[in-house]
Amino acid sequence: MRYFALLTLGLLLTVPQALAGSGHAVHQDGAIISPADAAKTASFDILAAHAHRDGRTVTFHMTTSGVAGADTPLPAGELAGAPVLSYVWPTSLDPAMVGFEGKTGILALAATSHPDFDDTPLYDEDGDGDPANDGSKWHSHWVVLTPTEACGPGALGVRDIPEGETPAMPATWPGLPLFLDSPGFSPLFDGPEIRINVAFADAEAVAGAAYDGVTSALRVNANVHAPLLCVTDVFDIASGDLSLPGRIE
């Protein structure tokens, strides 16, 4: 079994401020700007989060103060207790936009790395002919987040699918008992920037949607049971308070 969940709402960070710097997404019009913090791991220290639309395609960007994607989790050797690292864009889009049951939580795009399990059974990220050994390679997910008090006060987790229930799922749902999709959009890295190009069936419905940027660490429950995976650390939130101030234009 492979699992994913993320985010806490209780963490407040420094108020964002304007930055000068490189020609990456930090300078894109409408980007959520976040101050550099030398106390954070550089590859997860957010300088800017941005999303923009070109027809049916939305490009989600995140710029960090270090090399994005440079740090991946050390394997635990088994699923129980397995670590996950992530770059996440929470949005205001209804989950039905990508094929989930509608009005079921917060739809978020995520890029994750987790060497102890592989939850993209349709894709062979490392090109070795085996689609089941690629968990450590950065890959994308859609997830639906809901309040999960069992992960801690004010925490969010990926919505479970209770036994016997059959909510709507995207065509590329990997079959796990979670509101988690493995759509196959490749995370692209360029020095301090990570970006993911995402195609939507209804381009106009995406326009004006709100978003934010988050970097976080997670860990699979030692009992491999609900809550399946909880946040162990939130490295940075682009807005400082998860207020989703960005708009997809």
N, C-alpha and C positions, 0 to 999 in steps of 0.2 A: 504494500500500500504506500501511496505517496501523498504527502499533505502539505498544505500551505495556508498561512494566515498572517495577519499583520496589523500594525499600528496601535498606538495609544493616543487618546485625546487629552490626557492630563498634563502633557509636557508643554511648557511654554518656553520659547526661546527669545533671543534678542530681536527687537523690531528691525525689519529690513531697512537698508539704506542704499542709495545709489553708489555704484562702483565704477571706476575706470579700469580698463584692462584690455584683454585680448579681443579678437574678432569673432569669438564664438557666441553662443546663444545669450550670453550675458548682455549683449548689445542689441538684441532683437527687440523691436517695438512691442510693448505690452508684456515683456518678461517680468516675472516675480523676482525681484532682486533681494539677495540675502547677504549679509556681511560675512567676510571670511573669519574663521575662528581657528587659530593655531592649536587650540586644545583638542580639536576634533581630528579624526583620521582623515587625511587630506582627500582621499578618493571618495569619501562620503560627505565632505563638507560642501554644502550647496552654495554656489554663488548666484545661480539663476535657474529658474524653471520656466519653460515656455512651450506653448502649443499653437500651431497655426495650420490653417486649412487651405488646400489647393484642390478645389473640386471635391471629389469623394475621398481624398487622402488627407489625413491629419498627421502632422509630424510632431511628436512629443520630444522635447529636448530637456536635458539637464546639464548644467555646467558646474564642475567642481573645482576646488582649489588645487587638487592633485590630478593624477591620471585616472580617469574614470574606468572602472572595471579592473583595475590593477590588483585589487585585493579580493580573494575568494576564500570561502571557509575551509578550515582544516577538517578533514573527514573524521567522523566519530566512529566509523566502522560498522554501523548498523543504523536502522531507521529510528529506533528509540533514542531520543536525545540528539538526533541529527540537526546540525546548524544550517541556517539559510541566511544569505545576505541579499539585499534587495534595493532597487531604485524603483520608486512608486509614484504614479500620478493619480491621486484620487480625483474623481470628477462628479459633476452633478447630473450626468447622463443616466437615464433610466436603464436598468439592466436589460430590459427587453430590446434595447438598441443593438445588442450583439447576440441575442438569442436566448438569454436567461428568462425565467419567469419575471414578469414586470413588478415594479414597486416592492422589491425584496431587500433593498439595502443600497449601499454606496458602491457604484461601479468604479473600479480602479484598474488601471493598466500597470503592470509590474514587469521589471526585468529581474530575474533571480539566478542565483548560483547555489547549488547544494550537491556536493559530491557523493552523498550516501544514497541517493535515490534519483530516479528519472521519471518525470511526470509529463513527458512529451512523446507518447508512444508512436505518433505518426511521423516523427521527424528524426533525422540522423544528423545532429548538429556537428559532429566531428568528421562525418563523411567516411567512417570506417566500415560501413555496411551493417552496423548493429545499431538500431534505433533505441536500444534500452540501456545504453551506458554513457549518456551524455549529460547527466545532471549537473556536473561541474561547469559545463559551458553555459555562458550567459544566454538565457532564452526568455521568451515573453509569456505572460499570462494575463487574461482577464479574470478578476476575482470580484465577488460581491461581499462587501464587508457589513457586519452587523455588530451591535454591542455584545460583548462576550465577557460578562463579569467574572467568569471562572478563570479568565486570563489575568484578572486584576481589576481594581476599581477604575472605571472609565475606559476600559480597554475595548478594542474591536478585534474581531476574528472573521475568518472566512465562514460564510453561512453554511451550516451543515445541511445535508439531506437526510431527514429522519427515515428510518427503515419503514418501508411500505409506501412512502410518498414518491411521486414521479413528476416533479416540477419540470417546466420547459428548460432545456439545456441547449447550448450551441452545438452545431454539427461536429465541432472539433473538441467537445468535452471528452476528457480522457477516461471517463467511467468511474471516477472517484466519488465517494458520497459527500461531495462538497460543491459549492457554487464556484467552480474553478474551470477555466477554459484554457486550452493550449493552442492558440491560433496560428502559431508558426511565424509571426512577424519577427524578423531578426533584429536584435539590438545591434546598433552600429556605434563603434567607438572611434573617437578622433581626439587623442590627447586628453584634455580635461572634459570633453563632451561625450555624452551618450545620447543617442536619438533612436527613436523607433517610428517607422512609417506604418500607419494603420489605415486600412481601407474600410469605409462604411457604405452600406447599401443606400442609406438615406442621408445624403450630404447636407441638405438644408436643415434637417433636424439637429445636426451637430453644431451648427453656427450659434455662437453665443453661449455655449455650455461653459460652466465654471470648472476650474481645475486648481491643483496645488502640486507641490513636489515634496517627496519624503524619502529619506534613506534610513534603513533600519536593519536590525539583526533579529532573527527568529530562531526558535528551536522546537523540534517535534517533541510532544509530550512523552515522557519516559515510559508511560503506559500505552502509548500509541492509541489513545482514546480521547474522546471529546473532553475538553477542547483539544483538538488534534495538534495544533501548533500555535504557540503564543509568541508575542514580541518579547524579546529579552533586552533590547536596547533600541531607542530611537536616536540616530546619530544627528539628524537635522531635519527641520521642516522649513521649506522655502519661505512661507508666509510668517512663520513664527508661532502661529496659533491654529493651523489647519482650517483657516477661514475660506479657502478656495477663492482667492481674489482674482485669479487669472481668468481670461475669457478667450475662447476659441473664435477667431475672426477669419 
